[in-house]
Amino acid sequence: MATWVEIHEQTPRDPDASEWVLCLQWCTYHYDDAESEDGYRFIWRRPETGHLQPARGQARLPSLKLVEKRIAEAREEGWGDNHG
């Protein structure tokens, strides 16, 4: 399990703070054994506080249309085709 996650990129960049927002992030996962891996994750941001809502490796994806939108945004921003 990752000890901590370093976020390098995120879409949307400026999420609406008044509602739950599904974010796509390009991250580095840092592990207890000093190893690390890069990869993508979907994660929710809470309304009002804007804090991340981790869910033990799971994020409810309400539609593939929203997932495809986030992936398209990441590609438009130049980081959507990174490899971990």
C-alpha positions as CSV (number, residue, x, y, z in Angstrom):
1,M,0.0,0.0,0.0
2,A,1.2,3.5,-0.8
3,T,2.5,5.5,2.1
4,W,1.7,8.8,0.3
5,V,0.7,10.0,-3.1
6,E,2.4,12.9,-4.9
7,I,0.0,14.7,-7.3
8,H,1.7,16.1,-10.4
9,E,-1.3,17.0,-12.6
10,Q,-5.1,17.1,-12.1
11,T,-8.1,17.8,-14.2
12,P,-10.2,19.8,-13.7
13,R,-7.6,22.2,-12.6
14,D,-10.0,24.5,-10.7
15,P,-12.8,22.3,-9.5
16,D,-16.1,23.8,-8.5
17,A,-16.1,24.0,-4.7
18,S,-19.9,23.9,-4.3
19,E,-20.3,20.2,-5.5
20,W,-18.6,16.8,-5.6
21,V,-16.1,16.8,-8.4
22,L,-14.5,13.7,-10.0
23,C,-10.8,14.4,-10.7
24,L,-8.3,12.6,-12.8
25,Q,-4.8,12.8,-11.5
26,W,-1.3,11.9,-12.7
27,C,0.6,10.8,-9.5
28,T,3.6,9.2,-8.0
29,Y,2.7,6.5,-5.5
30,H,5.4,6.3,-2.8
31,Y,5.6,3.0,-0.9
32,D,7.0,1.9,2.5
33,D,9.9,0.1,0.9
34,A,11.2,3.3,-0.6
35,E,10.0,2.2,-4.1
36,S,7.7,4.4,-6.1
37,E,5.4,4.1,-9.2
38,D,3.8,6.7,-11.5
39,G,0.2,6.3,-12.6
40,Y,-3.3,7.7,-12.9
41,R,-6.2,7.7,-10.5
42,F,-9.7,9.0,-10.3
43,I,-10.6,10.6,-7.0
44,W,-13.4,12.7,-5.7
45,R,-13.1,16.2,-4.2
46,R,-15.5,17.1,-1.5
47,P,-17.8,20.1,-1.7
48,E,-17.1,23.2,0.4
49,T,-13.7,22.1,1.7
50,G,-12.2,20.8,-1.6
51,H,-10.4,18.0,0.2
52,L,-9.8,14.7,-1.5
53,Q,-12.1,11.8,-0.6
54,P,-9.9,8.6,-0.7
55,A,-11.9,5.4,-0.9
56,R,-9.3,2.5,-0.6
57,G,-8.6,2.3,-4.3
58,Q,-12.2,2.8,-5.5
59,A,-14.0,5.8,-6.9
60,R,-17.6,5.6,-8.0
61,L,-17.6,6.6,-11.7
62,P,-21.1,7.9,-12.5
63,S,-20.7,7.6,-16.3
64,L,-18.2,6.7,-18.9
65,K,-19.0,10.0,-20.6
66,L,-17.5,11.9,-17.6
67,V,-14.5,9.6,-17.5
68,E,-13.9,10.2,-21.2
69,K,-14.3,13.9,-20.7
70,R,-11.6,13.9,-17.9
71,I,-9.3,11.8,-20.1
72,A,-9.8,14.2,-23.0
73,E,-9.0,17.2,-20.8
74,A,-5.8,15.6,-19.6
75,R,-4.7,14.9,-23.2
76,E,-5.5,18.5,-24.2
77,E,-3.4,19.7,-21.2
78,G,-0.5,17.5,-22.5
79,W,-0.3,14.9,-19.7
80,G,-3.0,12.4,-20.7
81,D,-0.7,10.0,-22.5
82,N,2.0,9.6,-19.8
83,H,3.2,6.1,-19.0
84,G,3.8,4.9,-15.4
